[in-house]
Amino acid sequence: GIVQRETALDLPSIILIDPDIPVPDDFGPLPQIDSAPDSSVAPVPTAPVAPAARIEYAAPQAVSMPVVLSVPRRTKRWVWGLASGLLLLALLAQMSYFLRDHLVGLWPQARPAFEQACSVLGCTVSLPRNLEQLQIIGSDLQTETRSRLKLVLTLGNRADQPQAWPMLVLTLTDQRERPLARRSFAPSEYLEDSQRIAAGIPPRSEQALNLPLTIRDVSPMGFDLKLIY
């Protein structure tokens, strides 16, 4: 029989089986299971087992690598030499373009070549501007009327090449040589011929200039004349 054992604690019940107590509900011996197959039952045909898949590996193929052709050293030197020469020529051409005025001043005989190149490139070659080669040989301020004066001067070029016409800076002074008025004159203000301005002052020459002036509220007693660029 089954005896339930109670405990004072609130624990889950434990069922004990006493082997000496006869079991009323005895169903007798359990049926035996025979592992041998029954010959009267027809065997169920089984489907044939498919063979396992066979994996075939392809044989490795040779990979064609690109062929690198080495350039002979002589060819490399020739190519680098040509590239260096072209780069040097381009650098010299750029320097000659931006420094053309200075180069022509140093080598006047190169002016025709630079002018011909500028006719193609659309640039101009300026005349040299060397104040040390210019000289005011003589100057005079003549009074024509009370308000009209005339500046007469002779400008000399001692260089062996043409020089650009300078600006004239005239300062009118009083009897104490204090400045009363000052005015700068561009070449276009004291020369009327534009071609003469473009040609510059001829080499080893003296040029006579006349510049009329109009003054107001000034009574000059002297003057000072300078050349600038």
PyMOL CGO cylinders between C-alpha atoms (Angstrom):
from pymol import cmd
from pymol.cgo import CYLINDER

trace = [
    CYLINDER, 0.00, 0.00, 0.00, 0.91, 3.72, -0.16, 0.3, 1, 1, 1, 1, 1, 1,
    CYLINDER, 0.91, 3.72, -0.16, 1.34, 5.55, 3.12, 0.3, 1, 1, 1, 1, 1, 1,
    CYLINDER, 1.34, 5.55, 3.12, 1.45, 9.34, 3.16, 0.3, 1, 1, 1, 1, 1, 1,
    CYLINDER, 1.45, 9.34, 3.16, 3.86, 10.74, 5.73, 0.3, 1, 1, 1, 1, 1, 1,
    CYLINDER, 3.86, 10.74, 5.73, 2.97, 14.06, 7.17, 0.3, 1, 1, 1, 1, 1, 1,
    CYLINDER, 2.97, 14.06, 7.17, 5.49, 16.49, 8.43, 0.3, 1, 1, 1, 1, 1, 1,
    CYLINDER, 5.49, 16.49, 8.43, 5.13, 19.52, 10.65, 0.3, 1, 1, 1, 1, 1, 1,
    CYLINDER, 5.13, 19.52, 10.65, 6.78, 21.74, 8.11, 0.3, 1, 1, 1, 1, 1, 1,
    CYLINDER, 6.78, 21.74, 8.11, 4.95, 23.00, 5.07, 0.3, 1, 1, 1, 1, 1, 1,
    CYLINDER, 4.95, 23.00, 5.07, 7.04, 20.95, 2.66, 0.3, 1, 1, 1, 1, 1, 1,
    CYLINDER, 7.04, 20.95, 2.66, 6.02, 19.02, -0.41, 0.3, 1, 1, 1, 1, 1, 1,
    CYLINDER, 6.02, 19.02, -0.41, 4.61, 15.55, 0.34, 0.3, 1, 1, 1, 1, 1, 1,
    CYLINDER, 4.61, 15.55, 0.34, 6.88, 12.51, 0.05, 0.3, 1, 1, 1, 1, 1, 1,
    CYLINDER, 6.88, 12.51, 0.05, 5.27, 9.18, -0.98, 0.3, 1, 1, 1, 1, 1, 1,
    CYLINDER, 5.27, 9.18, -0.98, 6.87, 6.03, 0.44, 0.3, 1, 1, 1, 1, 1, 1,
    CYLINDER, 6.87, 6.03, 0.44, 6.16, 2.50, -0.74, 0.3, 1, 1, 1, 1, 1, 1,
    CYLINDER, 6.16, 2.50, -0.74, 6.21, -0.28, 1.88, 0.3, 1, 1, 1, 1, 1, 1,
    CYLINDER, 6.21, -0.28, 1.88, 7.29, -3.54, 0.31, 0.3, 1, 1, 1, 1, 1, 1,
    CYLINDER, 7.29, -3.54, 0.31, 5.51, -5.65, 3.00, 0.3, 1, 1, 1, 1, 1, 1,
    CYLINDER, 5.51, -5.65, 3.00, 2.06, -4.24, 2.23, 0.3, 1, 1, 1, 1, 1, 1,
    CYLINDER, 2.06, -4.24, 2.23, 0.31, -6.22, -0.51, 0.3, 1, 1, 1, 1, 1, 1,
    CYLINDER, 0.31, -6.22, -0.51, -0.91, -4.24, -3.47, 0.3, 1, 1, 1, 1, 1, 1,
    CYLINDER, -0.91, -4.24, -3.47, -4.66, -4.82, -3.99, 0.3, 1, 1, 1, 1, 1, 1,
    CYLINDER, -4.66, -4.82, -3.99, -4.62, -3.82, -7.56, 0.3, 1, 1, 1, 1, 1, 1,
    CYLINDER, -4.62, -3.82, -7.56, -2.17, -6.37, -8.98, 0.3, 1, 1, 1, 1, 1, 1,
    CYLINDER, -2.17, -6.37, -8.98, -2.67, -6.85, -12.62, 0.3, 1, 1, 1, 1, 1, 1,
    CYLINDER, -2.67, -6.85, -12.62, -0.34, -9.81, -12.86, 0.3, 1, 1, 1, 1, 1, 1,
    CYLINDER, -0.34, -9.81, -12.86, 2.79, -10.14, -14.82, 0.3, 1, 1, 1, 1, 1, 1,
    CYLINDER, 2.79, -10.14, -14.82, 3.48, -7.56, -17.48, 0.3, 1, 1, 1, 1, 1, 1,
    CYLINDER, 3.48, -7.56, -17.48, 3.29, -8.72, -21.09, 0.3, 1, 1, 1, 1, 1, 1,
    CYLINDER, 3.29, -8.72, -21.09, 6.56, -9.77, -22.67, 0.3, 1, 1, 1, 1, 1, 1,
    CYLINDER, 6.56, -9.77, -22.67, 7.67, -7.96, -25.78, 0.3, 1, 1, 1, 1, 1, 1,
    CYLINDER, 7.67, -7.96, -25.78, 9.31, -10.28, -28.28, 0.3, 1, 1, 1, 1, 1, 1,
    CYLINDER, 9.31, -10.28, -28.28, 11.99, -8.57, -30.27, 0.3, 1, 1, 1, 1, 1, 1,
    CYLINDER, 11.99, -8.57, -30.27, 11.81, -11.18, -33.07, 0.3, 1, 1, 1, 1, 1, 1,
    CYLINDER, 11.81, -11.18, -33.07, 9.71, -10.06, -36.04, 0.3, 1, 1, 1, 1, 1, 1,
    CYLINDER, 9.71, -10.06, -36.04, 6.39, -11.69, -36.78, 0.3, 1, 1, 1, 1, 1, 1,
    CYLINDER, 6.39, -11.69, -36.78, 6.65, -13.83, -39.90, 0.3, 1, 1, 1, 1, 1, 1,
    CYLINDER, 6.65, -13.83, -39.90, 2.94, -13.40, -40.65, 0.3, 1, 1, 1, 1, 1, 1,
    CYLINDER, 2.94, -13.40, -40.65, 3.29, -9.65, -41.15, 0.3, 1, 1, 1, 1, 1, 1,
    CYLINDER, 3.29, -9.65, -41.15, 4.55, -8.74, -44.58, 0.3, 1, 1, 1, 1, 1, 1,
    CYLINDER, 4.55, -8.74, -44.58, 7.59, -6.51, -44.42, 0.3, 1, 1, 1, 1, 1, 1,
    CYLINDER, 7.59, -6.51, -44.42, 7.08, -2.92, -45.51, 0.3, 1, 1, 1, 1, 1, 1,
    CYLINDER, 7.08, -2.92, -45.51, 9.24, -2.22, -48.52, 0.3, 1, 1, 1, 1, 1, 1,
    CYLINDER, 9.24, -2.22, -48.52, 11.75, 0.54, -47.90, 0.3, 1, 1, 1, 1, 1, 1,
    CYLINDER, 11.75, 0.54, -47.90, 12.81, 3.06, -50.46, 0.3, 1, 1, 1, 1, 1, 1,
    CYLINDER, 12.81, 3.06, -50.46, 16.30, 2.59, -51.78, 0.3, 1, 1, 1, 1, 1, 1,
    CYLINDER, 16.30, 2.59, -51.78, 18.81, 4.89, -50.14, 0.3, 1, 1, 1, 1, 1, 1,
    CYLINDER, 18.81, 4.89, -50.14, 20.31, 7.32, -52.58, 0.3, 1, 1, 1, 1, 1, 1,
    CYLINDER, 20.31, 7.32, -52.58, 24.07, 7.28, -52.63, 0.3, 1, 1, 1, 1, 1, 1,
    CYLINDER, 24.07, 7.28, -52.63, 25.80, 10.19, -50.96, 0.3, 1, 1, 1, 1, 1, 1,
    CYLINDER, 25.80, 10.19, -50.96, 26.56, 13.15, -53.20, 0.3, 1, 1, 1, 1, 1, 1,
    CYLINDER, 26.56, 13.15, -53.20, 30.04, 13.10, -54.56, 0.3, 1, 1, 1, 1, 1, 1,
    CYLINDER, 30.04, 13.10, -54.56, 31.94, 16.36, -54.53, 0.3, 1, 1, 1, 1, 1, 1,
    CYLINDER, 31.94, 16.36, -54.53, 34.47, 16.68, -57.26, 0.3, 1, 1, 1, 1, 1, 1,
    CYLINDER, 34.47, 16.68, -57.26, 37.16, 19.34, -57.05, 0.3, 1, 1, 1, 1, 1, 1,
    CYLINDER, 37.16, 19.34, -57.05, 38.37, 20.92, -60.25, 0.3, 1, 1, 1, 1, 1, 1,
    CYLINDER, 38.37, 20.92, -60.25, 42.02, 20.66, -60.90, 0.3, 1, 1, 1, 1, 1, 1,
    CYLINDER, 42.02, 20.66, -60.90, 43.84, 23.96, -60.26, 0.3, 1, 1, 1, 1, 1, 1,
    CYLINDER, 43.84, 23.96, -60.26, 44.50, 25.93, -63.41, 0.3, 1, 1, 1, 1, 1, 1,
    CYLINDER, 44.50, 25.93, -63.41, 47.52, 28.04, -64.03, 0.3, 1, 1, 1, 1, 1, 1,
    CYLINDER, 47.52, 28.04, -64.03, 46.85, 31.78, -63.63, 0.3, 1, 1, 1, 1, 1, 1,
    CYLINDER, 46.85, 31.78, -63.63, 48.39, 33.92, -66.33, 0.3, 1, 1, 1, 1, 1, 1,
    CYLINDER, 48.39, 33.92, -66.33, 50.30, 36.85, -64.78, 0.3, 1, 1, 1, 1, 1, 1,
    CYLINDER, 50.30, 36.85, -64.78, 50.85, 40.09, -66.72, 0.3, 1, 1, 1, 1, 1, 1,
    CYLINDER, 50.85, 40.09, -66.72, 54.25, 40.34, -68.23, 0.3, 1, 1, 1, 1, 1, 1,
    CYLINDER, 54.25, 40.34, -68.23, 56.14, 43.45, -67.12, 0.3, 1, 1, 1, 1, 1, 1,
    CYLINDER, 56.14, 43.45, -67.12, 58.58, 44.67, -69.68, 0.3, 1, 1, 1, 1, 1, 1,
    CYLINDER, 58.58, 44.67, -69.68, 61.51, 46.47, -68.17, 0.3, 1, 1, 1, 1, 1, 1,
    CYLINDER, 61.51, 46.47, -68.17, 62.58, 49.67, -69.91, 0.3, 1, 1, 1, 1, 1, 1,
    CYLINDER, 62.58, 49.67, -69.91, 66.27, 49.82, -70.63, 0.3, 1, 1, 1, 1, 1, 1,
    CYLINDER, 66.27, 49.82, -70.63, 68.24, 52.28, -68.55, 0.3, 1, 1, 1, 1, 1, 1,
    CYLINDER, 68.24, 52.28, -68.55, 69.41, 54.14, -71.62, 0.3, 1, 1, 1, 1, 1, 1,
    CYLINDER, 69.41, 54.14, -71.62, 65.81, 54.81, -72.64, 0.3, 1, 1, 1, 1, 1, 1,
    CYLINDER, 65.81, 54.81, -72.64, 64.96, 56.05, -69.13, 0.3, 1, 1, 1, 1, 1, 1,
    CYLINDER, 64.96, 56.05, -69.13, 67.91, 58.42, -69.12, 0.3, 1, 1, 1, 1, 1, 1,
    CYLINDER, 67.91, 58.42, -69.12, 66.97, 59.75, -72.54, 0.3, 1, 1, 1, 1, 1, 1,
    CYLINDER, 66.97, 59.75, -72.54, 63.35, 60.35, -71.49, 0.3, 1, 1, 1, 1, 1, 1,
    CYLINDER, 63.35, 60.35, -71.49, 64.33, 62.05, -68.24, 0.3, 1, 1, 1, 1, 1, 1,
    CYLINDER, 64.33, 62.05, -68.24, 66.89, 64.18, -70.03, 0.3, 1, 1, 1, 1, 1, 1,
    CYLINDER, 66.89, 64.18, -70.03, 64.34, 65.33, -72.59, 0.3, 1, 1, 1, 1, 1, 1,
    CYLINDER, 64.34, 65.33, -72.59, 61.76, 66.12, -69.90, 0.3, 1, 1, 1, 1, 1, 1,
    CYLINDER, 61.76, 66.12, -69.90, 64.33, 68.08, -67.86, 0.3, 1, 1, 1, 1, 1, 1,
    CYLINDER, 64.33, 68.08, -67.86, 65.36, 70.06, -70.94, 0.3, 1, 1, 1, 1, 1, 1,
    CYLINDER, 65.36, 70.06, -70.94, 61.78, 70.96, -71.80, 0.3, 1, 1, 1, 1, 1, 1,
    CYLINDER, 61.78, 70.96, -71.80, 61.10, 71.98, -68.21, 0.3, 1, 1, 1, 1, 1, 1,
    CYLINDER, 61.10, 71.98, -68.21, 64.19, 74.19, -68.18, 0.3, 1, 1, 1, 1, 1, 1,
    CYLINDER, 64.19, 74.19, -68.18, 63.18, 75.85, -71.44, 0.3, 1, 1, 1, 1, 1, 1,
    CYLINDER, 63.18, 75.85, -71.44, 59.68, 76.52, -70.10, 0.3, 1, 1, 1, 1, 1, 1,
    CYLINDER, 59.68, 76.52, -70.10, 61.15, 78.07, -66.94, 0.3, 1, 1, 1, 1, 1, 1,
    CYLINDER, 61.15, 78.07, -66.94, 63.49, 80.30, -68.94, 0.3, 1, 1, 1, 1, 1, 1,
    CYLINDER, 63.49, 80.30, -68.94, 60.64, 81.39, -71.21, 0.3, 1, 1, 1, 1, 1, 1,
    CYLINDER, 60.64, 81.39, -71.21, 58.49, 82.29, -68.20, 0.3, 1, 1, 1, 1, 1, 1,
    CYLINDER, 58.49, 82.29, -68.20, 61.30, 84.28, -66.61, 0.3, 1, 1, 1, 1, 1, 1,
    CYLINDER, 61.30, 84.28, -66.61, 62.00, 86.10, -69.87, 0.3, 1, 1, 1, 1, 1, 1,
    CYLINDER, 62.00, 86.10, -69.87, 58.33, 87.00, -70.21, 0.3, 1, 1, 1, 1, 1, 1,
    CYLINDER, 58.33, 87.00, -70.21, 57.95, 88.55, -66.77, 0.3, 1, 1, 1, 1, 1, 1,
    CYLINDER, 57.95, 88.55, -66.77, 61.43, 90.14, -66.67, 0.3, 1, 1, 1, 1, 1, 1,
    CYLINDER, 61.43, 90.14, -66.67, 61.51, 91.30, -70.28, 0.3, 1, 1, 1, 1, 1, 1,
    CYLINDER, 61.51, 91.30, -70.28, 61.84, 95.00, -69.42, 0.3, 1, 1, 1, 1, 1, 1,
    CYLINDER, 61.84, 95.00, -69.42, 64.75, 94.38, -67.06, 0.3, 1, 1, 1, 1, 1, 1,
    CYLINDER, 64.75, 94.38, -67.06, 66.48, 92.05, -69.53, 0.3, 1, 1, 1, 1, 1, 1,
    CYLINDER, 66.48, 92.05, -69.53, 66.15, 94.54, -72.36, 0.3, 1, 1, 1, 1, 1, 1,
    CYLINDER, 66.15, 94.54, -72.36, 67.64, 97.19, -70.10, 0.3, 1, 1, 1, 1, 1, 1,
    CYLINDER, 67.64, 97.19, -70.10, 70.65, 94.94, -69.47, 0.3, 1, 1, 1, 1, 1, 1,
    CYLINDER, 70.65, 94.94, -69.47, 71.01, 93.80, -73.10, 0.3, 1, 1, 1, 1, 1, 1,
    CYLINDER, 71.01, 93.80, -73.10, 69.66, 96.46, -75.45, 0.3, 1, 1, 1, 1, 1, 1,
    CYLINDER, 69.66, 96.46, -75.45, 70.63, 94.39, -78.47, 0.3, 1, 1, 1, 1, 1, 1,
    CYLINDER, 70.63, 94.39, -78.47, 67.95, 91.87, -77.45, 0.3, 1, 1, 1, 1, 1, 1,
    CYLINDER, 67.95, 91.87, -77.45, 65.13, 94.41, -77.84, 0.3, 1, 1, 1, 1, 1, 1,
    CYLINDER, 65.13, 94.41, -77.84, 64.22, 93.42, -81.45, 0.3, 1, 1, 1, 1, 1, 1,
    CYLINDER, 64.22, 93.42, -81.45, 63.85, 89.77, -80.44, 0.3, 1, 1, 1, 1, 1, 1,
    CYLINDER, 63.85, 89.77, -80.44, 61.66, 90.64, -77.45, 0.3, 1, 1, 1, 1, 1, 1,
    CYLINDER, 61.66, 90.64, -77.45, 59.52, 93.02, -79.50, 0.3, 1, 1, 1, 1, 1, 1,
    CYLINDER, 59.52, 93.02, -79.50, 58.99, 90.33, -82.14, 0.3, 1, 1, 1, 1, 1, 1,
    CYLINDER, 58.99, 90.33, -82.14, 58.00, 87.81, -79.46, 0.3, 1, 1, 1, 1, 1, 1,
    CYLINDER, 58.00, 87.81, -79.46, 55.61, 90.30, -77.85, 0.3, 1, 1, 1, 1, 1, 1,
    CYLINDER, 55.61, 90.30, -77.85, 53.95, 90.93, -81.21, 0.3, 1, 1, 1, 1, 1, 1,
    CYLINDER, 53.95, 90.93, -81.21, 52.89, 87.28, -81.15, 0.3, 1, 1, 1, 1, 1, 1,
    CYLINDER, 52.89, 87.28, -81.15, 52.10, 87.04, -77.41, 0.3, 1, 1, 1, 1, 1, 1,
    CYLINDER, 52.10, 87.04, -77.41, 50.31, 90.37, -77.23, 0.3, 1, 1, 1, 1, 1, 1,
    CYLINDER, 50.31, 90.37, -77.23, 52.66, 92.05, -74.75, 0.3, 1, 1, 1, 1, 1, 1,
    CYLINDER, 52.66, 92.05, -74.75, 54.80, 95.17, -74.85, 0.3, 1, 1, 1, 1, 1, 1,
    CYLINDER, 54.80, 95.17, -74.85, 58.42, 95.92, -74.07, 0.3, 1, 1, 1, 1, 1, 1,
    CYLINDER, 58.42, 95.92, -74.07, 58.82, 99.06, -72.01, 0.3, 1, 1, 1, 1, 1, 1,
    CYLINDER, 58.82, 99.06, -72.01, 61.66, 101.49, -72.49, 0.3, 1, 1, 1, 1, 1, 1,
    CYLINDER, 61.66, 101.49, -72.49, 64.44, 101.59, -69.90, 0.3, 1, 1, 1, 1, 1, 1,
    CYLINDER, 64.44, 101.59, -69.90, 63.93, 103.96, -66.97, 0.3, 1, 1, 1, 1, 1, 1,
    CYLINDER, 63.93, 103.96, -66.97, 67.33, 104.92, -65.68, 0.3, 1, 1, 1, 1, 1, 1,
    CYLINDER, 67.33, 104.92, -65.68, 67.33, 108.35, -64.05, 0.3, 1, 1, 1, 1, 1, 1,
    CYLINDER, 67.33, 108.35, -64.05, 71.09, 108.26, -63.71, 0.3, 1, 1, 1, 1, 1, 1,
    CYLINDER, 71.09, 108.26, -63.71, 71.36, 108.50, -67.50, 0.3, 1, 1, 1, 1, 1, 1,
    CYLINDER, 71.36, 108.50, -67.50, 69.08, 111.57, -67.72, 0.3, 1, 1, 1, 1, 1, 1,
    CYLINDER, 69.08, 111.57, -67.72, 70.18, 115.12, -67.10, 0.3, 1, 1, 1, 1, 1, 1,
    CYLINDER, 70.18, 115.12, -67.10, 68.54, 118.54, -67.02, 0.3, 1, 1, 1, 1, 1, 1,
    CYLINDER, 68.54, 118.54, -67.02, 71.07, 120.51, -69.02, 0.3, 1, 1, 1, 1, 1, 1,
    CYLINDER, 71.07, 120.51, -69.02, 69.29, 123.84, -68.66, 0.3, 1, 1, 1, 1, 1, 1,
    CYLINDER, 69.29, 123.84, -68.66, 65.96, 125.19, -67.42, 0.3, 1, 1, 1, 1, 1, 1,
    CYLINDER, 65.96, 125.19, -67.42, 64.27, 128.57, -67.15, 0.3, 1, 1, 1, 1, 1, 1,
    CYLINDER, 64.27, 128.57, -67.15, 60.89, 129.84, -65.95, 0.3, 1, 1, 1, 1, 1, 1,
    CYLINDER, 60.89, 129.84, -65.95, 59.76, 132.72, -68.13, 0.3, 1, 1, 1, 1, 1, 1,
    CYLINDER, 59.76, 132.72, -68.13, 56.94, 135.11, -67.24, 0.3, 1, 1, 1, 1, 1, 1,
    CYLINDER, 56.94, 135.11, -67.24, 54.61, 135.89, -70.15, 0.3, 1, 1, 1, 1, 1, 1,
    CYLINDER, 54.61, 135.89, -70.15, 51.76, 137.55, -68.25, 0.3, 1, 1, 1, 1, 1, 1,
    CYLINDER, 51.76, 137.55, -68.25, 50.79, 137.86, -64.61, 0.3, 1, 1, 1, 1, 1, 1,
    CYLINDER, 50.79, 137.86, -64.61, 49.04, 134.53, -64.68, 0.3, 1, 1, 1, 1, 1, 1,
    CYLINDER, 49.04, 134.53, -64.68, 50.93, 132.79, -67.46, 0.3, 1, 1, 1, 1, 1, 1,
    CYLINDER, 50.93, 132.79, -67.46, 54.39, 131.31, -67.28, 0.3, 1, 1, 1, 1, 1, 1,
    CYLINDER, 54.39, 131.31, -67.28, 56.46, 129.14, -69.58, 0.3, 1, 1, 1, 1, 1, 1,
    CYLINDER, 56.46, 129.14, -69.58, 58.91, 126.51, -68.49, 0.3, 1, 1, 1, 1, 1, 1,
    CYLINDER, 58.91, 126.51, -68.49, 61.80, 126.02, -70.88, 0.3, 1, 1, 1, 1, 1, 1,
    CYLINDER, 61.80, 126.02, -70.88, 64.27, 123.19, -70.38, 0.3, 1, 1, 1, 1, 1, 1,
    CYLINDER, 64.27, 123.19, -70.38, 66.72, 120.94, -72.19, 0.3, 1, 1, 1, 1, 1, 1,
    CYLINDER, 66.72, 120.94, -72.19, 66.63, 117.26, -71.30, 0.3, 1, 1, 1, 1, 1, 1,
    CYLINDER, 66.63, 117.26, -71.30, 69.62, 115.09, -72.15, 0.3, 1, 1, 1, 1, 1, 1,
    CYLINDER, 69.62, 115.09, -72.15, 69.97, 111.31, -72.43, 0.3, 1, 1, 1, 1, 1, 1,
    CYLINDER, 69.97, 111.31, -72.43, 73.51, 110.07, -71.90, 0.3, 1, 1, 1, 1, 1, 1,
    CYLINDER, 73.51, 110.07, -71.90, 72.69, 106.38, -72.37, 0.3, 1, 1, 1, 1, 1, 1,
    CYLINDER, 72.69, 106.38, -72.37, 73.49, 104.35, -75.47, 0.3, 1, 1, 1, 1, 1, 1,
    CYLINDER, 73.49, 104.35, -75.47, 69.85, 103.31, -75.79, 0.3, 1, 1, 1, 1, 1, 1,
    CYLINDER, 69.85, 103.31, -75.79, 66.50, 105.08, -75.76, 0.3, 1, 1, 1, 1, 1, 1,
    CYLINDER, 66.50, 105.08, -75.76, 65.06, 106.06, -72.38, 0.3, 1, 1, 1, 1, 1, 1,
    CYLINDER, 65.06, 106.06, -72.38, 61.45, 106.50, -71.35, 0.3, 1, 1, 1, 1, 1, 1,
    CYLINDER, 61.45, 106.50, -71.35, 60.29, 110.06, -70.95, 0.3, 1, 1, 1, 1, 1, 1,
    CYLINDER, 60.29, 110.06, -70.95, 60.19, 110.98, -67.24, 0.3, 1, 1, 1, 1, 1, 1,
    CYLINDER, 60.19, 110.98, -67.24, 57.68, 112.96, -65.24, 0.3, 1, 1, 1, 1, 1, 1,
    CYLINDER, 57.68, 112.96, -65.24, 58.53, 116.59, -64.48, 0.3, 1, 1, 1, 1, 1, 1,
    CYLINDER, 58.53, 116.59, -64.48, 57.99, 117.79, -60.91, 0.3, 1, 1, 1, 1, 1, 1,
    CYLINDER, 57.99, 117.79, -60.91, 57.87, 121.59, -60.79, 0.3, 1, 1, 1, 1, 1, 1,
    CYLINDER, 57.87, 121.59, -60.79, 57.88, 123.42, -57.45, 0.3, 1, 1, 1, 1, 1, 1,
    CYLINDER, 57.88, 123.42, -57.45, 57.30, 127.18, -57.34, 0.3, 1, 1, 1, 1, 1, 1,
    CYLINDER, 57.30, 127.18, -57.34, 59.06, 128.94, -54.47, 0.3, 1, 1, 1, 1, 1, 1,
    CYLINDER, 59.06, 128.94, -54.47, 59.15, 132.38, -52.89, 0.3, 1, 1, 1, 1, 1, 1,
    CYLINDER, 59.15, 132.38, -52.89, 62.19, 134.58, -52.36, 0.3, 1, 1, 1, 1, 1, 1,
    CYLINDER, 62.19, 134.58, -52.36, 63.24, 132.39, -49.40, 0.3, 1, 1, 1, 1, 1, 1,
    CYLINDER, 63.24, 132.39, -49.40, 62.92, 129.24, -51.50, 0.3, 1, 1, 1, 1, 1, 1,
    CYLINDER, 62.92, 129.24, -51.50, 59.89, 128.10, -49.56, 0.3, 1, 1, 1, 1, 1, 1,
    CYLINDER, 59.89, 128.10, -49.56, 57.44, 126.06, -51.68, 0.3, 1, 1, 1, 1, 1, 1,
    CYLINDER, 57.44, 126.06, -51.68, 54.31, 127.85, -52.82, 0.3, 1, 1, 1, 1, 1, 1,
    CYLINDER, 54.31, 127.85, -52.82, 52.87, 125.31, -55.27, 0.3, 1, 1, 1, 1, 1, 1,
    CYLINDER, 52.87, 125.31, -55.27, 53.88, 121.99, -56.71, 0.3, 1, 1, 1, 1, 1, 1,
    CYLINDER, 53.88, 121.99, -56.71, 52.73, 120.17, -59.81, 0.3, 1, 1, 1, 1, 1, 1,
    CYLINDER, 52.73, 120.17, -59.81, 53.76, 116.95, -61.62, 0.3, 1, 1, 1, 1, 1, 1,
    CYLINDER, 53.76, 116.95, -61.62, 53.55, 116.70, -65.41, 0.3, 1, 1, 1, 1, 1, 1,
    CYLINDER, 53.55, 116.70, -65.41, 53.30, 113.41, -67.30, 0.3, 1, 1, 1, 1, 1, 1,
    CYLINDER, 53.30, 113.41, -67.30, 54.96, 113.03, -70.72, 0.3, 1, 1, 1, 1, 1, 1,
    CYLINDER, 54.96, 113.03, -70.72, 51.58, 113.38, -72.41, 0.3, 1, 1, 1, 1, 1, 1,
    CYLINDER, 51.58, 113.38, -72.41, 51.25, 116.87, -70.84, 0.3, 1, 1, 1, 1, 1, 1,
    CYLINDER, 51.25, 116.87, -70.84, 54.51, 118.32, -72.16, 0.3, 1, 1, 1, 1, 1, 1,
    CYLINDER, 54.51, 118.32, -72.16, 54.67, 116.34, -75.44, 0.3, 1, 1, 1, 1, 1, 1,
    CYLINDER, 54.67, 116.34, -75.44, 51.93, 116.35, -78.06, 0.3, 1, 1, 1, 1, 1, 1,
    CYLINDER, 51.93, 116.35, -78.06, 53.31, 113.66, -80.37, 0.3, 1, 1, 1, 1, 1, 1,
    CYLINDER, 53.31, 113.66, -80.37, 52.29, 110.20, -79.11, 0.3, 1, 1, 1, 1, 1, 1,
    CYLINDER, 52.29, 110.20, -79.11, 54.78, 108.50, -81.41, 0.3, 1, 1, 1, 1, 1, 1,
    CYLINDER, 54.78, 108.50, -81.41, 57.56, 110.56, -79.93, 0.3, 1, 1, 1, 1, 1, 1,
    CYLINDER, 57.56, 110.56, -79.93, 56.48, 109.46, -76.47, 0.3, 1, 1, 1, 1, 1, 1,
    CYLINDER, 56.48, 109.46, -76.47, 56.43, 105.80, -77.50, 0.3, 1, 1, 1, 1, 1, 1,
    CYLINDER, 56.43, 105.80, -77.50, 59.87, 106.03, -79.11, 0.3, 1, 1, 1, 1, 1, 1,
    CYLINDER, 59.87, 106.03, -79.11, 61.44, 107.51, -75.98, 0.3, 1, 1, 1, 1, 1, 1,
    CYLINDER, 61.44, 107.51, -75.98, 64.36, 109.86, -75.67, 0.3, 1, 1, 1, 1, 1, 1,
    CYLINDER, 64.36, 109.86, -75.67, 66.90, 109.04, -78.39, 0.3, 1, 1, 1, 1, 1, 1,
    CYLINDER, 66.90, 109.04, -78.39, 70.28, 107.82, -77.15, 0.3, 1, 1, 1, 1, 1, 1,
    CYLINDER, 70.28, 107.82, -77.15, 73.04, 110.36, -76.71, 0.3, 1, 1, 1, 1, 1, 1,
    CYLINDER, 73.04, 110.36, -76.71, 70.72, 113.27, -77.46, 0.3, 1, 1, 1, 1, 1, 1,
    CYLINDER, 70.72, 113.27, -77.46, 69.41, 116.55, -76.04, 0.3, 1, 1, 1, 1, 1, 1,
    CYLINDER, 69.41, 116.55, -76.04, 65.73, 117.42, -76.25, 0.3, 1, 1, 1, 1, 1, 1,
    CYLINDER, 65.73, 117.42, -76.25, 64.35, 120.98, -75.93, 0.3, 1, 1, 1, 1, 1, 1,
    CYLINDER, 64.35, 120.98, -75.93, 61.00, 121.22, -74.16, 0.3, 1, 1, 1, 1, 1, 1,
    CYLINDER, 61.00, 121.22, -74.16, 58.53, 124.09, -73.63, 0.3, 1, 1, 1, 1, 1, 1,
    CYLINDER, 58.53, 124.09, -73.63, 55.75, 123.81, -71.08, 0.3, 1, 1, 1, 1, 1, 1,
    CYLINDER, 55.75, 123.81, -71.08, 53.19, 126.65, -70.74, 0.3, 1, 1, 1, 1, 1, 1,
    CYLINDER, 53.19, 126.65, -70.74, 51.79, 127.21, -67.24, 0.3, 1, 1, 1, 1, 1, 1,
    CYLINDER, 51.79, 127.21, -67.24, 48.82, 129.06, -65.77, 0.3, 1, 1, 1, 1, 1, 1,
    CYLINDER, 48.82, 129.06, -65.77, 49.02, 130.24, -62.16, 0.3, 1, 1, 1, 1, 1, 1,
    CYLINDER, 49.02, 130.24, -62.16, 46.51, 131.84, -59.77, 0.3, 1, 1, 1, 1, 1, 1,
    CYLINDER, 46.51, 131.84, -59.77, 47.04, 133.74, -56.52, 0.3, 1, 1, 1, 1, 1, 1,
    CYLINDER, 47.04, 133.74, -56.52, 50.73, 132.89, -56.58, 0.3, 1, 1, 1, 1, 1, 1,
    CYLINDER, 50.73, 132.89, -56.58, 53.71, 135.16, -57.16, 0.3, 1, 1, 1, 1, 1, 1,
    CYLINDER, 53.71, 135.16, -57.16, 56.68, 132.84, -57.51, 0.3, 1, 1, 1, 1, 1, 1,
    CYLINDER, 56.68, 132.84, -57.51, 60.21, 134.13, -57.19, 0.3, 1, 1, 1, 1, 1, 1,
    CYLINDER, 60.21, 134.13, -57.19, 61.94, 130.89, -58.05, 0.3, 1, 1, 1, 1, 1, 1,
    CYLINDER, 61.94, 130.89, -58.05, 61.38, 127.25, -58.93, 0.3, 1, 1, 1, 1, 1, 1,
    CYLINDER, 61.38, 127.25, -58.93, 62.79, 123.77, -58.52, 0.3, 1, 1, 1, 1, 1, 1,
    CYLINDER, 62.79, 123.77, -58.52, 62.60, 121.08, -61.21, 0.3, 1, 1, 1, 1, 1, 1,
    CYLINDER, 62.60, 121.08, -61.21, 63.12, 117.34, -60.73, 0.3, 1, 1, 1, 1, 1, 1,
    CYLINDER, 63.12, 117.34, -60.73, 62.75, 114.19, -62.82, 0.3, 1, 1, 1, 1, 1, 1,
    CYLINDER, 62.75, 114.19, -62.82, 60.98, 111.08, -61.54, 0.3, 1, 1, 1, 1, 1, 1,
    CYLINDER, 60.98, 111.08, -61.54, 59.53, 107.83, -62.92, 0.3, 1, 1, 1, 1, 1, 1,
]
cmd.load_cgo(trace, "trace")
